[in-house]
Amino acid sequence: MQRMITYRGFEIHVELTPAAEETFDVTFLIKGGTNLEVLGARGGRVRLRNGPFTERWAYLVAEIAGQAAIDVLLGPVE
């Protein structure tokens, strides 16, 4: 299952992979902007730890992690 969230001009692409009954491993990929090689392995997907998660938690955790990564790159919101 996939979902795309926009945040501060970037796209956070979330992908869930079934792990067990009703739980998922989750990865995210950030697209947009310039010089994103600093995120993940050359801009690749980032796998989230401490899973698997339920579907709702998987999307929430990935969205927050993606937003935090973008905030680190761009600095605080003015």
mmCIF file as gemmi writes it, N, C-alpha and C atoms, coordinates in Angstrom:
data_model
loop_
_atom_site.group_PDB
_atom_site.id
_atom_site.type_symbol
_atom_site.label_atom_id
_atom_site.label_alt_id
_atom_site.label_comp_id
_atom_site.label_asym_id
_atom_site.label_entity_id
_atom_site.label_seq_id
_atom_site.pdbx_PDB_ins_code
_atom_site.Cartn_x
_atom_site.Cartn_y
_atom_site.Cartn_z
_atom_site.occupancy
_atom_site.B_iso_or_equiv
_atom_site.pdbx_formal_charge
_atom_site.auth_seq_id
_atom_site.auth_asym_id
_atom_site.pdbx_PDB_model_num
ATOM 1 N N . MET Axp A 1 ? 0.844 -1.164 0 1 0 ? 1 A 1
ATOM 2 C CA . MET Axp A 1 ? 0 0 0 1 0 ? 1 A 1
ATOM 3 C C . MET Axp A 1 ? 0.895 1.234 0 1 0 ? 1 A 1
ATOM 4 N N . GLN Axp A 2 ? 0.464 2.225 -0.742 1 0 ? 2 A 1
ATOM 5 C CA . GLN Axp A 2 ? 1.268 3.428 -0.867 1 0 ? 2 A 1
ATOM 6 C C . GLN Axp A 2 ? 0.432 4.672 -0.597 1 0 ? 2 A 1
ATOM 7 N N . ARG Axp A 3 ? 1.112 5.712 -0.152 1 0 ? 3 A 1
ATOM 8 C CA . ARG Axp A 3 ? 0.479 7.004 0.084 1 0 ? 3 A 1
ATOM 9 C C . ARG Axp A 3 ? 1.525 8.088 -0.138 1 0 ? 3 A 1
ATOM 10 N N . MET Axp A 4 ? 1.081 9.245 -0.621 1 0 ? 4 A 1
ATOM 11 C CA . MET Axp A 4 ? 1.981 10.371 -0.832 1 0 ? 4 A 1
ATOM 12 C C . MET Axp A 4 ? 1.462 11.554 -0.027 1 0 ? 4 A 1
ATOM 13 N N . ILE Axp A 5 ? 2.358 12.169 0.747 1 0 ? 5 A 1
ATOM 14 C CA . ILE Axp A 5 ? 2.011 13.31 1.576 1 0 ? 5 A 1
ATOM 15 C C . ILE Axp A 5 ? 2.885 14.48 1.14 1 0 ? 5 A 1
ATOM 16 N N . THR Axp A 6 ? 2.3 15.65 0.939 1 0 ? 6 A 1
ATOM 17 C CA . THR Axp A 6 ? 3.105 16.827 0.603 1 0 ? 6 A 1
ATOM 18 C C . THR Axp A 6 ? 3.419 17.593 1.885 1 0 ? 6 A 1
ATOM 19 N N . TYR Axp A 7 ? 4.643 18.138 1.913 1 0 ? 7 A 1
ATOM 20 C CA . TYR Axp A 7 ? 5.078 18.893 3.091 1 0 ? 7 A 1
ATOM 21 C C . TYR Axp A 7 ? 6.187 19.848 2.679 1 0 ? 7 A 1
ATOM 22 N N . ARG Axp A 8 ? 5.971 21.125 2.861 1 0 ? 8 A 1
ATOM 23 C CA . ARG Axp A 8 ? 6.952 22.185 2.606 1 0 ? 8 A 1
ATOM 24 C C . ARG Axp A 8 ? 7.575 22.085 1.21 1 0 ? 8 A 1
ATOM 25 N N . GLY Axp A 9 ? 6.762 21.753 0.229 1 0 ? 9 A 1
ATOM 26 C CA . GLY Axp A 9 ? 7.226 21.684 -1.151 1 0 ? 9 A 1
ATOM 27 C C . GLY Axp A 9 ? 7.861 20.356 -1.538 1 0 ? 9 A 1
ATOM 28 N N . PHE Axp A 10 ? 7.863 19.39 -0.649 1 0 ? 10 A 1
ATOM 29 C CA . PHE Axp A 10 ? 8.414 18.062 -0.914 1 0 ? 10 A 1
ATOM 30 C C . PHE Axp A 10 ? 7.283 17.044 -0.923 1 0 ? 10 A 1
ATOM 31 N N . GLU Axp A 11 ? 7.562 15.88 -1.441 1 0 ? 11 A 1
ATOM 32 C CA . GLU Axp A 11 ? 6.636 14.75 -1.406 1 0 ? 11 A 1
ATOM 33 C C . GLU Axp A 11 ? 7.247 13.651 -0.554 1 0 ? 11 A 1
ATOM 34 N N . ILE Axp A 12 ? 6.475 13.138 0.384 1 0 ? 12 A 1
ATOM 35 C CA . ILE Axp A 12 ? 6.895 12.004 1.202 1 0 ? 12 A 1
ATOM 36 C C . ILE Axp A 12 ? 6.107 10.797 0.692 1 0 ? 12 A 1
ATOM 37 N N . HIS Axp A 13 ? 6.799 9.853 0.074 1 0 ? 13 A 1
ATOM 38 C CA . HIS Axp A 13 ? 6.168 8.652 -0.468 1 0 ? 13 A 1
ATOM 39 C C . HIS Axp A 13 ? 6.319 7.533 0.55 1 0 ? 13 A 1
ATOM 40 N N . VAL Axp A 14 ? 5.2 7.047 1.06 1 0 ? 14 A 1
ATOM 41 C CA . VAL Axp A 14 ? 5.17 6.005 2.09 1 0 ? 14 A 1
ATOM 42 C C . VAL Axp A 14 ? 4.731 4.697 1.449 1 0 ? 14 A 1
ATOM 43 N N . GLU Axp A 15 ? 5.444 3.625 1.778 1 0 ? 15 A 1
ATOM 44 C CA . GLU Axp A 15 ? 5.075 2.304 1.257 1 0 ? 15 A 1
ATOM 45 C C . GLU Axp A 15 ? 5.018 1.312 2.416 1 0 ? 15 A 1
ATOM 46 N N . LEU Axp A 16 ? 3.902 0.604 2.502 1 0 ? 16 A 1
ATOM 47 C CA . LEU Axp A 16 ? 3.714 -0.418 3.528 1 0 ? 16 A 1
ATOM 48 C C . LEU Axp A 16 ? 3.851 -1.799 2.902 1 0 ? 16 A 1
ATOM 49 N N . THR Axp A 17 ? 4.55 -2.686 3.606 1 0 ? 17 A 1
ATOM 50 C CA . THR Axp A 17 ? 4.72 -4.068 3.178 1 0 ? 17 A 1
ATOM 51 C C . THR Axp A 17 ? 4.183 -4.964 4.283 1 0 ? 17 A 1
ATOM 52 N N . PRO Axp A 18 ? 3.257 -5.885 3.953 1 0 ? 18 A 1
ATOM 53 C CA . PRO Axp A 18 ? 2.715 -6.755 5.002 1 0 ? 18 A 1
ATOM 54 C C . PRO Axp A 18 ? 3.822 -7.529 5.724 1 0 ? 18 A 1
ATOM 55 N N . ALA Axp A 19 ? 3.761 -7.556 7.052 1 0 ? 19 A 1
ATOM 56 C CA . ALA Axp A 19 ? 4.742 -8.281 7.857 1 0 ? 19 A 1
ATOM 57 C C . ALA Axp A 19 ? 4.09 -9.488 8.525 1 0 ? 19 A 1
ATOM 58 N N . ALA Axp A 20 ? 2.939 -9.283 9.097 1 0 ? 20 A 1
ATOM 59 C CA . ALA Axp A 20 ? 2.158 -10.336 9.74 1 0 ? 20 A 1
ATOM 60 C C . ALA Axp A 20 ? 0.705 -9.914 9.606 1 0 ? 20 A 1
ATOM 61 N N . GLU Axp A 21 ? -0.182 -10.67 10.214 1 0 ? 21 A 1
ATOM 62 C CA . GLU Axp A 21 ? -1.598 -10.348 10.088 1 0 ? 21 A 1
ATOM 63 C C . GLU Axp A 21 ? -1.873 -8.938 10.614 1 0 ? 21 A 1
ATOM 64 N N . GLU Axp A 22 ? -2.338 -8.075 9.732 1 0 ? 22 A 1
ATOM 65 C CA . GLU Axp A 22 ? -2.715 -6.698 10.035 1 0 ? 22 A 1
ATOM 66 C C . GLU Axp A 22 ? -1.575 -5.825 10.564 1 0 ? 22 A 1
ATOM 67 N N . THR Axp A 23 ? -0.318 -6.19 10.281 1 0 ? 23 A 1
ATOM 68 C CA . THR Axp A 23 ? 0.822 -5.338 10.619 1 0 ? 23 A 1
ATOM 69 C C . THR Axp A 23 ? 1.709 -5.182 9.393 1 0 ? 23 A 1
ATOM 70 N N . PHE Axp A 24 ? 2.485 -4.092 9.379 1 0 ? 24 A 1
ATOM 71 C CA . PHE Axp A 24 ? 3.24 -3.725 8.189 1 0 ? 24 A 1
ATOM 72 C C . PHE Axp A 24 ? 4.616 -3.191 8.553 1 0 ? 24 A 1
ATOM 73 N N . ASP Axp A 25 ? 5.587 -3.486 7.696 1 0 ? 25 A 1
ATOM 74 C CA . ASP Axp A 25 ? 6.861 -2.789 7.711 1 0 ? 25 A 1
ATOM 75 C C . ASP Axp A 25 ? 6.66 -1.553 6.845 1 0 ? 25 A 1
ATOM 76 N N . VAL Axp A 26 ? 7.379 -0.473 7.143 1 0 ? 26 A 1
ATOM 77 C CA . VAL Axp A 26 ? 7.133 0.781 6.441 1 0 ? 26 A 1
ATOM 78 C C . VAL Axp A 26 ? 8.453 1.41 5.994 1 0 ? 26 A 1
ATOM 79 N N . THR Axp A 27 ? 8.44 1.958 4.785 1 0 ? 27 A 1
ATOM 80 C CA . THR Axp A 27 ? 9.559 2.735 4.261 1 0 ? 27 A 1
ATOM 81 C C . THR Axp A 27 ? 9.008 4.043 3.717 1 0 ? 27 A 1
ATOM 82 N N . PHE Axp A 28 ? 9.897 5.048 3.634 1 0 ? 28 A 1
ATOM 83 C CA . PHE Axp A 28 ? 9.487 6.295 3.006 1 0 ? 28 A 1
ATOM 84 C C . PHE Axp A 28 ? 10.607 6.817 2.123 1 0 ? 28 A 1
ATOM 85 N N . LEU Axp A 29 ? 10.226 7.626 1.152 1 0 ? 29 A 1
ATOM 86 C CA . LEU Axp A 29 ? 11.137 8.228 0.19 1 0 ? 29 A 1
ATOM 87 C C . LEU Axp A 29 ? 10.722 9.677 0.036 1 0 ? 29 A 1
ATOM 88 N N . ILE Axp A 30 ? 11.692 10.583 0.061 1 0 ? 30 A 1
ATOM 89 C CA . ILE Axp A 30 ? 11.394 12.003 -0.085 1 0 ? 30 A 1
ATOM 90 C C . ILE Axp A 30 ? 11.796 12.441 -1.484 1 0 ? 30 A 1
ATOM 91 N N . LYS Axp A 31 ? 10.873 13.099 -2.177 1 0 ? 31 A 1
ATOM 92 C CA . LYS Axp A 31 ? 11.128 13.62 -3.516 1 0 ? 31 A 1
ATOM 93 C C . LYS Axp A 31 ? 10.869 15.114 -3.53 1 0 ? 31 A 1
ATOM 94 N N . GLY Axp A 32 ? 11.563 15.801 -4.429 1 0 ? 32 A 1
ATOM 95 C CA . GLY Axp A 32 ? 11.402 17.238 -4.566 1 0 ? 32 A 1
ATOM 96 C C . GLY Axp A 32 ? 12.622 17.955 -4.058 1 0 ? 32 A 1
ATOM 97 N N . GLY Axp A 33 ? 12.686 19.25 -4.284 1 0 ? 33 A 1
ATOM 98 C CA . GLY Axp A 33 ? 13.829 20.02 -3.821 1 0 ? 33 A 1
ATOM 99 C C . GLY Axp A 33 ? 15.098 19.621 -4.552 1 0 ? 33 A 1
ATOM 100 N N . THR Axp A 34 ? 16.217 20.055 -4.026 1 0 ? 34 A 1
ATOM 101 C CA . THR Axp A 34 ? 17.511 19.73 -4.628 1 0 ? 34 A 1
ATOM 102 C C . THR Axp A 34 ? 18.422 19.14 -3.573 1 0 ? 34 A 1
ATOM 103 N N . ASN Axp A 35 ? 19.425 18.401 -4.028 1 0 ? 35 A 1
ATOM 104 C CA . ASN Axp A 35 ? 20.461 17.834 -3.159 1 0 ? 35 A 1
ATOM 105 C C . ASN Axp A 35 ? 19.887 16.927 -2.075 1 0 ? 35 A 1
ATOM 106 N N . LEU Axp A 36 ? 19.005 16.028 -2.481 1 0 ? 36 A 1
ATOM 107 C CA . LEU Axp A 36 ? 18.408 15.113 -1.502 1 0 ? 36 A 1
ATOM 108 C C . LEU Axp A 36 ? 19.245 13.865 -1.267 1 0 ? 36 A 1
ATOM 109 N N . GLU Axp A 37 ? 20.451 13.81 -1.824 1 0 ? 37 A 1
ATOM 110 C CA . GLU Axp A 37 ? 21.291 12.646 -1.614 1 0 ? 37 A 1
ATOM 111 C C . GLU Axp A 37 ? 21.638 12.435 -0.139 1 0 ? 37 A 1
ATOM 112 N N . VAL Axp A 38 ? 21.485 13.476 0.664 1 0 ? 38 A 1
ATOM 113 C CA . VAL Axp A 38 ? 21.809 13.348 2.084 1 0 ? 38 A 1
ATOM 114 C C . VAL Axp A 38 ? 20.789 12.499 2.83 1 0 ? 38 A 1
ATOM 115 N N . LEU Axp A 39 ? 19.633 12.271 2.257 1 0 ? 39 A 1
ATOM 116 C CA . LEU Axp A 39 ? 18.602 11.456 2.909 1 0 ? 39 A 1
ATOM 117 C C . LEU Axp A 39 ? 18.682 10.018 2.435 1 0 ? 39 A 1
ATOM 118 N N . GLY Axp A 40 ? 18.951 9.114 3.341 1 0 ? 40 A 1
ATOM 119 C CA . GLY Axp A 40 ? 19.001 7.709 2.982 1 0 ? 40 A 1
ATOM 120 C C . GLY Axp A 40 ? 20.205 7.402 2.106 1 0 ? 40 A 1
ATOM 121 N N . ALA Axp A 41 ? 20.217 6.242 1.546 1 0 ? 41 A 1
ATOM 122 C CA . ALA Axp A 41 ? 21.299 5.829 0.656 1 0 ? 41 A 1
ATOM 123 C C . ALA Axp A 41 ? 21.073 6.45 -0.705 1 0 ? 41 A 1
ATOM 124 N N . ARG Axp A 42 ? 21.735 7.58 -0.958 1 0 ? 42 A 1
ATOM 125 C CA . ARG Axp A 42 ? 21.615 8.305 -2.222 1 0 ? 42 A 1
ATOM 126 C C . ARG Axp A 42 ? 20.163 8.623 -2.563 1 0 ? 42 A 1
ATOM 127 N N . GLY Axp A 43 ? 19.433 9.096 -1.592 1 0 ? 43 A 1
ATOM 128 C CA . GLY Axp A 43 ? 18.041 9.46 -1.835 1 0 ? 43 A 1
ATOM 129 C C . GLY Axp A 43 ? 17.109 8.271 -1.931 1 0 ? 43 A 1
ATOM 130 N N . GLY Axp A 44 ? 17.547 7.108 -1.463 1 0 ? 44 A 1
ATOM 131 C CA . GLY Axp A 44 ? 16.722 5.907 -1.531 1 0 ? 44 A 1
ATOM 132 C C . GLY Axp A 44 ? 15.697 5.847 -0.423 1 0 ? 44 A 1
ATOM 133 N N . ARG Axp A 45 ? 14.998 4.74 -0.383 1 0 ? 45 A 1
ATOM 134 C CA . ARG Axp A 45 ? 13.976 4.534 0.642 1 0 ? 45 A 1
ATOM 135 C C . ARG Axp A 45 ? 14.616 4.352 2.006 1 0 ? 45 A 1
ATOM 136 N N . VAL Axp A 46 ? 13.952 4.888 3.018 1 0 ? 46 A 1
ATOM 137 C CA . VAL Axp A 46 ? 14.408 4.772 4.402 1 0 ? 46 A 1
ATOM 138 C C . VAL Axp A 46 ? 13.447 3.836 5.117 1 0 ? 46 A 1
ATOM 139 N N . ARG Axp A 47 ? 13.984 2.754 5.69 1 0 ? 47 A 1
ATOM 140 C CA . ARG Axp A 47 ? 13.156 1.791 6.419 1 0 ? 47 A 1
ATOM 141 C C . ARG Axp A 47 ? 13.061 2.236 7.87 1 0 ? 47 A 1
ATOM 142 N N . LEU Axp A 48 ? 11.853 2.251 8.398 1 0 ? 48 A 1
ATOM 143 C CA . LEU Axp A 48 ? 11.649 2.658 9.784 1 0 ? 48 A 1
ATOM 144 C C . LEU Axp A 48 ? 11.841 1.471 10.719 1 0 ? 48 A 1
ATOM 145 N N . ARG Axp A 49 ? 12.455 1.752 11.849 1 0 ? 49 A 1
ATOM 146 C CA . ARG Axp A 49 ? 12.749 0.717 12.842 1 0 ? 49 A 1
ATOM 147 C C . ARG Axp A 49 ? 11.584 0.548 13.81 1 0 ? 49 A 1
ATOM 148 N N . ASN Axp A 50 ? 11.721 -0.449 14.663 1 0 ? 50 A 1
ATOM 149 C CA . ASN Axp A 50 ? 10.785 -0.718 15.76 1 0 ? 50 A 1
ATOM 150 C C . ASN Axp A 50 ? 9.4 -1.143 15.295 1 0 ? 50 A 1
ATOM 151 N N . GLY Axp A 51 ? 9.294 -1.64 14.071 1 0 ? 51 A 1
ATOM 152 C CA . GLY Axp A 51 ? 8.039 -2.164 13.564 1 0 ? 51 A 1
ATOM 153 C C . GLY Axp A 51 ? 7.978 -3.649 13.808 1 0 ? 51 A 1
ATOM 154 N N . PRO Axp A 52 ? 7.013 -4.323 13.278 1 0 ? 52 A 1
ATOM 155 C CA . PRO Axp A 52 ? 5.977 -3.801 12.388 1 0 ? 52 A 1
ATOM 156 C C . PRO Axp A 52 ? 4.92 -3 13.141 1 0 ? 52 A 1
ATOM 157 N N . PHE Axp A 53 ? 4.167 -2.241 12.346 1 0 ? 53 A 1
ATOM 158 C CA . PHE Axp A 53 ? 3.15 -1.344 12.868 1 0 ? 53 A 1
ATOM 159 C C . PHE Axp A 53 ? 1.786 -1.713 12.295 1 0 ? 53 A 1
ATOM 160 N N . THR Axp A 54 ? 0.726 -1.287 12.984 1 0 ? 54 A 1
ATOM 161 C CA . THR Axp A 54 ? -0.593 -1.38 12.361 1 0 ? 54 A 1
ATOM 162 C C . THR Axp A 54 ? -0.62 -0.368 11.209 1 0 ? 54 A 1
ATOM 163 N N . GLU Axp A 55 ? -1.582 -0.484 10.328 1 0 ? 55 A 1
ATOM 164 C CA . GLU Axp A 55 ? -1.639 0.393 9.163 1 0 ? 55 A 1
ATOM 165 C C . GLU Axp A 55 ? -1.677 1.867 9.563 1 0 ? 55 A 1
ATOM 166 N N . ARG Axp A 56 ? -2.527 2.198 10.491 1 0 ? 56 A 1
ATOM 167 C CA . ARG Axp A 56 ? -2.684 3.593 10.907 1 0 ? 56 A 1
ATOM 168 C C . ARG Axp A 56 ? -1.387 4.156 11.493 1 0 ? 56 A 1
ATOM 169 N N . TRP Axp A 57 ? -0.73 3.392 12.383 1 0 ? 57 A 1
ATOM 170 C CA . TRP Axp A 57 ? 0.519 3.832 12.984 1 0 ? 57 A 1
ATOM 171 C C . TRP Axp A 57 ? 1.635 3.901 11.941 1 0 ? 57 A 1
ATOM 172 N N . ALA Axp A 58 ? 1.651 2.971 11.012 1 0 ? 58 A 1
ATOM 173 C CA . ALA Axp A 58 ? 2.705 2.966 9.983 1 0 ? 58 A 1
ATOM 174 C C . ALA Axp A 58 ? 2.688 4.257 9.185 1 0 ? 58 A 1
ATOM 175 N N . TYR Axp A 59 ? 1.519 4.679 8.735 1 0 ? 59 A 1
ATOM 176 C CA . TYR Axp A 59 ? 1.427 5.931 7.976 1 0 ? 59 A 1
ATOM 177 C C . TYR Axp A 59 ? 1.794 7.133 8.849 1 0 ? 59 A 1
ATOM 178 N N . LEU Axp A 60 ? 1.336 7.144 10.084 1 0 ? 60 A 1
ATOM 179 C CA . LEU Axp A 60 ? 1.621 8.266 10.977 1 0 ? 60 A 1
ATOM 180 C C . LEU Axp A 60 ? 3.122 8.387 11.257 1 0 ? 60 A 1
ATOM 181 N N . VAL Axp A 61 ? 3.76 7.289 11.615 1 0 ? 61 A 1
ATOM 182 C CA . VAL Axp A 61 ? 5.186 7.306 11.938 1 0 ? 61 A 1
ATOM 183 C C . VAL Axp A 61 ? 6.01 7.709 10.72 1 0 ? 61 A 1
ATOM 184 N N . ALA Axp A 62 ? 5.667 7.195 9.543 1 0 ? 62 A 1
ATOM 185 C CA . ALA Axp A 62 ? 6.406 7.549 8.325 1 0 ? 62 A 1
ATOM 186 C C . ALA Axp A 62 ? 6.235 9.024 7.982 1 0 ? 62 A 1
ATOM 187 N N . GLU Axp A 63 ? 5.035 9.549 8.138 1 0 ? 63 A 1
ATOM 188 C CA . GLU Axp A 63 ? 4.798 10.963 7.856 1 0 ? 63 A 1
ATOM 189 C C . GLU Axp A 63 ? 5.621 11.846 8.794 1 0 ? 63 A 1
ATOM 190 N N . ILE Axp A 64 ? 5.633 11.521 10.063 1 0 ? 64 A 1
ATOM 191 C CA . ILE Axp A 64 ? 6.387 12.309 11.041 1 0 ? 64 A 1
ATOM 192 C C . ILE Axp A 64 ? 7.885 12.211 10.769 1 0 ? 64 A 1
ATOM 193 N N . ALA Axp A 65 ? 8.378 11.014 10.466 1 0 ? 65 A 1
ATOM 194 C CA . ALA Axp A 65 ? 9.806 10.844 10.168 1 0 ? 65 A 1
ATOM 195 C C . ALA Axp A 65 ? 10.197 11.625 8.916 1 0 ? 65 A 1
ATOM 196 N N . GLY Axp A 66 ? 9.361 11.578 7.888 1 0 ? 66 A 1
ATOM 197 C CA . GLY Axp A 66 ? 9.639 12.327 6.665 1 0 ? 66 A 1
ATOM 198 C C . GLY Axp A 66 ? 9.631 13.824 6.91 1 0 ? 66 A 1
ATOM 199 N N . GLN Axp A 67 ? 8.674 14.292 7.666 1 0 ? 67 A 1
ATOM 200 C CA . GLN Axp A 67 ? 8.608 15.721 7.984 1 0 ? 67 A 1
ATOM 201 C C . GLN Axp A 67 ? 9.82 16.158 8.796 1 0 ? 67 A 1
ATOM 202 N N . ALA Axp A 68 ? 10.252 15.344 9.728 1 0 ? 68 A 1
ATOM 203 C CA . ALA Axp A 68 ? 11.42 15.677 10.54 1 0 ? 68 A 1
ATOM 204 C C . ALA Axp A 68 ? 12.672 15.763 9.674 1 0 ? 68 A 1
ATOM 205 N N . ALA Axp A 69 ? 12.817 14.843 8.724 1 0 ? 69 A 1
ATOM 206 C CA . ALA Axp A 69 ? 13.973 14.873 7.833 1 0 ? 69 A 1
ATOM 207 C C . ALA Axp A 69 ? 13.98 16.15 6.991 1 0 ? 69 A 1
ATOM 208 N N . ILE Axp A 70 ? 12.825 16.542 6.502 1 0 ? 70 A 1
ATOM 209 C CA . ILE Axp A 70 ? 12.715 17.776 5.71 1 0 ? 70 A 1
ATOM 210 C C . ILE Axp A 70 ? 13.012 18.991 6.587 1 0 ? 70 A 1
ATOM 211 N N . ASP Axp A 71 ? 12.513 19.007 7.799 1 0 ? 71 A 1
ATOM 212 C CA . ASP Axp A 71 ? 12.778 20.113 8.72 1 0 ? 71 A 1
ATOM 213 C C . ASP Axp A 71 ? 14.27 20.248 9.023 1 0 ? 71 A 1
ATOM 214 N N . VAL Axp A 72 ? 14.967 19.13 9.125 1 0 ? 72 A 1
ATOM 215 C CA . VAL Axp A 72 ? 16.419 19.176 9.36 1 0 ? 72 A 1
ATOM 216 C C . VAL Axp A 72 ? 17.101 19.836 8.163 1 0 ? 72 A 1
ATOM 217 N N . LEU Axp A 73 ? 16.668 19.507 6.97 1 0 ? 73 A 1
ATOM 218 C CA . LEU Axp A 73 ? 17.268 20.098 5.76 1 0 ? 73 A 1
ATOM 219 C C . LEU Axp A 73 ? 16.986 21.587 5.636 1 0 ? 73 A 1
ATOM 220 N N . LEU Axp A 74 ? 15.745 21.983 5.879 1 0 ? 74 A 1
ATOM 221 C CA . LEU Axp A 74 ? 15.331 23.357 5.605 1 0 ? 74 A 1
ATOM 222 C C . LEU Axp A 74 ? 15.43 24.29 6.808 1 0 ? 74 A 1
ATOM 223 N N . GLY Axp A 75 ? 15.517 23.743 7.992 1 0 ? 75 A 1
ATOM 224 C CA . GLY Axp A 75 ? 15.511 24.575 9.187 1 0 ? 75 A 1
ATOM 225 C C . GLY Axp A 75 ? 14.094 24.81 9.657 1 0 ? 75 A 1
ATOM 226 N N . PRO Axp A 76 ? 13.958 25.571 10.746 1 0 ? 76 A 1
ATOM 227 C CA . PRO Axp A 76 ? 12.63 25.793 11.316 1 0 ? 76 A 1
ATOM 228 C C . PRO Axp A 76 ? 11.727 26.6 10.383 1 0 ? 76 A 1
ATOM 229 N N . VAL Axp A 77 ? 10.437 26.388 10.565 1 0 ? 77 A 1
ATOM 230 C CA . VAL Axp A 77 ? 9.439 27.141 9.811 1 0 ? 77 A 1
ATOM 231 C C . VAL Axp A 77 ? 9.428 28.559 10.368 1 0 ? 77 A 1
ATOM 232 N N . GLU Axp A 78 ? 9.521 29.524 9.489 1 0 ? 78 A 1
ATOM 233 C CA . GLU Axp A 78 ? 9.55 30.947 9.896 1 0 ? 78 A 1
ATOM 234 C C . GLU Axp A 78 ? 8.144 31.461 10.066 1 0 ? 78 A 1
